Amino acid sequence: MGEQSVITGEREGVIPFTTKDLSEELSRRLGVDTFTVEPQQEFAIVVDGRIYEFTGAATVIVNQD
């Protein structure tokens, strides 16, 4: 557990990190905001005036750069 197989281009490899591991690492960085959405909860993200609507479950990581 803790490893995921991935096919990238022409080869198959093993990623030693889970999505959760990567999300937690990014969340600790300066300029990054994170929010978690519960299952079946609706939410919207506004980017450059455009509204994107989704339904959870989700973890959203926003880079403020």
URLINDA-V672572 format. One record per backbone hydrogen bond with DSSP energy under -1.0 kcal/mol. NH is the residue of the N-H (numbers start at 1). CO is the residue of the C=O. E is the energy in kcal/mol with one decimal. If there is no record, write none. Layout:
nh = [NH	NH]
co = [CO	CO]
e = [E	E]
//
This chain:
nh = [4	6	8	11	13	15	22	23	24	25	26	27	29	32	33	35	37	40	41	43	45	47	50	52	54	56	58	60	62	64]
co = [15	13	11	8	6	4	18	19	20	21	22	23	26	29	62	60	58	56	38	54	52	50	47	45	43	41	37	35	33	31]
e = [-1.8	-2.2	-2.4	-1.9	-2.5	-2.7	-2.2	-2.6	-2.5	-2.1	-2.5	-2.3	-1.5	-1.5	-2.5	-2.0	-3.4	-1.9	-1.8	-2.3	-2.7	-2.6	-2.3	-2.9	-2.9	-3.3	-1.9	-3.0	-3.2	-3.6]
//
